[in-house]
Amino acid sequence: GVQVDDADVAAYLSEIQARRQDRELDREMVRNSLRVQKYLLAGAYRDIDVSDREISRYYEAHLKDYQKSEEIELFQIMTQDREKLLGIRSELLRQPARFAEFARSDSIAPEAGNGGAMGLFEKGMLPQEMEGVVFSLSVNEISPIVESPYGFHLFKIARKRKSRMQRLEAVKDEIKSKLLSAKLTAAYDEFLQGLKAEVPVRVHRENLYFSYVKSEPGVSENENQSLPDSDPVPGA
């Protein structure tokens, strides 16, 4: 009983094609897909929400997940030439404020155009040969040269953030999204199980161009065969 009009189809096609210019979609397939989505929203997903109380309870039960360890804001200069980097380091020991300038002109790292800014890092996020060096630096101190499989590196820390607990308000949206996703998945699984109990399923193997390899719930014994290791055609 769910209807989808031409405006719904046009809006959906416009949204998909904006993301995938090469995507050609059949309008009837889109219409059916939208009907299914509307049906699920009106039925299986109706009234599903996550309350502030649920968010608070989840946060309190998973406090360790929201404990942030020490973070550093890291900058680097990377070259393939160690002698060249030694010269840059000598200049920076006298004028550390020129780090971003040298990064833009001499670094071959991806973030060179951004003055060498790599972002925030916690322990465990960097290769071992770098981590031991950068976490021992003081703010604005120029590191010794570090060799890695990628080249030779100089590092500088712009700031350090101490270990801290993330406040509930800072992670509220993240928790809500996680809980909502779990609820929607559970509702969808329950919906499918209900359909399998109500609707008899028969597989007409002669109409398929792939073979089953394992039993599927809801399919009669004489219709069960098996699926290959490759994924079946979606929707088949």
Legacy VTK file of the C-alpha trace (Angstrom):
# vtk DataFile Version 3.0
C-alpha trace
ASCII
DATASET POLYDATA
POINTS 236 float
0.000 0.000 0.000
2.994 2.338 0.019
3.125 4.754 -2.905
6.065 6.670 -4.350
5.403 9.526 -6.738
7.538 10.834 -9.606
8.882 13.698 -7.481
10.254 11.195 -4.922
11.961 9.222 -7.698
13.422 12.350 -9.301
14.787 13.605 -5.958
16.380 10.227 -5.194
17.959 9.988 -8.658
19.300 13.525 -8.350
20.881 12.728 -4.975
22.527 9.512 -6.215
23.783 11.025 -9.464
25.276 13.977 -7.584
27.514 11.485 -5.761
28.061 9.066 -8.660
28.111 10.762 -12.020
28.661 7.434 -13.780
25.687 5.745 -12.136
22.759 4.840 -14.409
19.693 3.755 -12.436
16.446 2.276 -13.633
13.513 4.455 -12.517
11.306 1.472 -11.642
14.060 -0.067 -9.561
14.429 3.266 -7.754
10.674 3.480 -7.227
10.590 0.001 -5.689
13.608 0.773 -3.514
11.894 3.895 -2.188
8.699 1.950 -1.512
10.690 -0.510 0.589
12.364 2.345 2.500
9.016 4.033 3.173
7.510 0.729 4.258
10.335 0.108 6.709
10.134 3.643 8.096
6.384 3.303 8.612
6.636 -0.201 10.070
9.858 -1.761 11.307
11.529 1.554 12.153
8.499 3.407 13.485
9.010 5.155 16.821
12.642 4.018 17.099
14.662 6.644 18.939
17.398 6.960 21.541
16.646 8.869 24.727
19.033 11.065 26.703
18.756 8.549 29.533
19.934 5.711 27.275
22.854 7.842 26.110
23.841 8.656 29.698
23.629 5.016 30.765
25.789 3.912 27.829
28.364 6.610 28.587
28.558 5.619 32.258
28.926 1.935 31.339
31.747 2.627 28.850
33.744 5.370 30.543
37.055 3.780 29.599
36.172 4.239 25.908
36.029 7.995 26.437
39.281 8.362 28.353
41.676 10.193 26.056
45.376 9.651 26.623
47.989 12.384 26.141
47.792 14.022 22.715
50.362 15.990 20.777
49.918 18.337 17.825
52.675 17.226 15.480
54.523 18.883 12.580
57.125 17.256 10.346
59.597 17.903 7.565
60.562 14.868 5.486
63.268 14.576 2.827
65.122 11.787 1.051
68.459 13.530 1.666
69.841 13.260 5.219
72.557 15.891 4.675
70.012 18.384 3.416
67.863 17.758 6.492
70.879 18.225 8.771
71.323 21.694 7.265
67.635 22.500 7.793
67.850 21.299 11.395
70.837 23.562 12.064
68.842 26.548 10.812
65.784 25.560 12.877
67.799 25.206 16.075
68.566 28.909 15.685
65.144 29.914 14.334
62.490 27.294 15.272
59.685 29.626 14.127
60.727 28.920 10.495
59.613 25.273 10.707
56.457 25.798 8.594
58.463 27.770 6.023
60.970 24.931 5.551
58.171 22.367 5.479
56.492 24.172 2.575
59.699 24.651 0.589
61.641 21.452 1.273
59.433 18.695 2.685
58.172 15.886 0.437
55.530 14.769 2.959
51.830 15.035 1.962
51.174 17.770 4.537
54.053 19.991 3.317
51.657 22.533 1.814
50.054 22.911 5.225
53.312 23.861 6.881
54.017 20.271 7.937
50.951 20.040 10.212
50.110 16.349 10.714
47.329 16.783 13.296
46.735 15.353 16.774
48.164 11.990 17.819
47.866 9.734 20.854
50.386 7.079 21.819
50.018 3.991 19.677
49.035 5.881 16.535
52.524 6.440 15.088
55.256 4.027 13.935
57.455 2.928 16.826
60.620 4.608 15.518
58.808 7.965 15.526
56.677 7.638 18.659
59.532 7.262 21.096
61.065 10.485 19.804
58.050 12.764 19.401
56.457 12.025 22.777
59.714 12.930 24.516
59.858 16.404 22.922
58.967 19.637 24.658
56.656 22.100 22.922
58.456 23.784 19.970
61.575 21.642 20.458
63.168 20.411 17.213
63.667 16.658 17.163
66.782 14.742 16.147
66.628 13.311 12.637
64.522 10.135 12.525
64.983 7.606 9.738
62.050 5.534 8.473
61.265 3.495 5.346
59.797 6.718 3.883
62.865 8.933 4.317
64.358 11.226 6.953
62.171 13.233 9.324
62.334 16.262 11.595
59.492 16.741 14.074
58.162 19.564 16.179
55.309 19.594 18.695
53.122 22.704 18.675
51.174 21.748 21.829
50.437 18.919 24.209
47.075 17.945 25.690
47.069 16.019 28.946
45.145 12.790 29.519
41.501 13.611 30.090
37.992 12.240 30.195
35.805 13.324 27.289
32.658 14.939 28.621
29.277 13.456 27.794
28.230 16.512 25.773
31.263 16.086 23.511
30.423 12.479 22.607
26.627 12.560 22.881
25.986 12.554 19.119
28.491 9.743 18.565
26.813 7.571 21.216
23.323 8.335 19.898
24.355 7.333 16.379
25.849 4.060 17.644
22.775 3.138 19.707
20.371 4.126 16.941
22.256 2.020 14.408
22.073 -1.012 16.741
18.330 -0.529 17.243
17.660 -0.200 13.516
19.694 -3.333 12.766
17.813 -5.321 15.424
14.448 -4.052 14.132
15.349 -4.980 10.565
16.448 -8.491 11.572
13.212 -8.978 13.520
11.223 -7.696 10.539
12.914 -10.188 8.180
12.354 -13.082 10.568
8.676 -12.157 10.727
8.430 -12.141 6.945
10.132 -15.526 6.671
7.609 -16.960 9.108
4.684 -15.551 7.131
5.748 -15.896 3.520
6.528 -19.283 1.947
9.734 -19.065 -0.064
10.512 -21.236 -3.088
13.648 -21.060 -5.177
13.293 -21.777 -8.899
16.829 -22.831 -9.644
16.242 -23.017 -13.383
15.737 -19.232 -13.439
19.033 -18.457 -11.667
22.498 -18.225 -13.158
24.257 -19.123 -9.909
23.923 -22.105 -7.536
23.216 -22.325 -3.821
25.834 -23.844 -1.529
24.184 -23.752 1.859
20.723 -23.968 3.309
18.774 -20.740 3.654
16.203 -20.414 6.483
12.632 -20.356 5.235
13.362 -22.322 2.051
11.867 -25.802 1.717
14.249 -28.773 1.850
13.742 -29.822 -1.778
14.535 -26.271 -2.935
17.742 -25.926 -0.894
21.007 -26.100 -2.783
24.105 -24.020 -2.234
25.665 -20.642 -2.870
29.146 -20.242 -4.368
31.896 -18.445 -2.516
31.220 -15.382 -4.665
28.476 -13.022 -3.585
25.058 -13.571 -5.134
23.518 -10.870 -7.278
21.946 -8.292 -4.897
18.225 -8.722 -4.659
18.190 -12.086 -6.432
LINES 1 237
236 0 1 2 3 4 5 6 7 8 9 10 11 12 13 14 15 16 17 18 19 20 21 22 23 24 25 26 27 28 29 30 31 32 33 34 35 36 37 38 39 40 41 42 43 44 45 46 47 48 49 50 51 52 53 54 55 56 57 58 59 60 61 62 63 64 65 66 67 68 69 70 71 72 73 74 75 76 77 78 79 80 81 82 83 84 85 86 87 88 89 90 91 92 93 94 95 96 97 98 99 100 101 102 103 104 105 106 107 108 109 110 111 112 113 114 115 116 117 118 119 120 121 122 123 124 125 126 127 128 129 130 131 132 133 134 135 136 137 138 139 140 141 142 143 144 145 146 147 148 149 150 151 152 153 154 155 156 157 158 159 160 161 162 163 164 165 166 167 168 169 170 171 172 173 174 175 176 177 178 179 180 181 182 183 184 185 186 187 188 189 190 191 192 193 194 195 196 197 198 199 200 201 202 203 204 205 206 207 208 209 210 211 212 213 214 215 216 217 218 219 220 221 222 223 224 225 226 227 228 229 230 231 232 233 234 235
